[in-house]
Amino acid sequence: MALDSSTVEKIAHLARLGIDAKDVPEYARNLSDIFAFVEQLNAVDCSGVVPMAHPMEASQRLREDVVTEQNLRDKFQAHAPKVEVGLYLVPKVIE
């Protein structure tokens, strides 16, 4: 799919991009090359290919789900101006 200059200008307008008129032919060529590559990829027969989550079939190293931090909420809330039932109270800012 080859793009012409008017199509590139229309795309730039819709995307609200400012492109110099002297750069439009280069953008048209580059975008046409990208579309040609996508068409080439679409032409490849992928039937029978099993989708993979990772190209190396690697597995993630997982760590144990254990708490590593101490609960210091009471210490932190001791410095807060207003606290109620373990929650910080803040002034209302929106009516």
BELVENLIN-V291723 format. One record per backbone hydrogen bond with DSSP energy under -1.0 kcal/mol. NH is the residue of the N-H (numbers start at 1). CO is the residue of the C=O. E is the energy in kcal/mol with one decimal. If there is no record, write none. Layout:
NH,CO,E
NH,CO,E
//
This chain:
8,4,-1.8
9,5,-2.4
10,6,-2.0
11,7,-2.5
12,8,-2.6
13,9,-2.1
14,10,-2.5
15,11,-2.2
17,12,-3.2
23,20,-1.3
27,23,-2.2
28,24,-2.6
29,25,-2.2
30,26,-2.7
31,27,-2.8
32,28,-2.1
33,29,-2.2
34,30,-2.1
35,31,-2.5
36,32,-2.2
37,33,-2.1
38,34,-2.3
39,35,-2.3
40,36,-1.9
41,37,-2.2
42,38,-2.4
43,39,-1.1
44,41,-1.2
49,46,-1.9
57,54,-1.6
66,64,-1.5
72,70,-1.0
76,72,-2.4
77,73,-3.0
78,74,-1.0
79,76,-1.2
84,87,-2.4
87,84,-1.7
89,82,-2.4
//
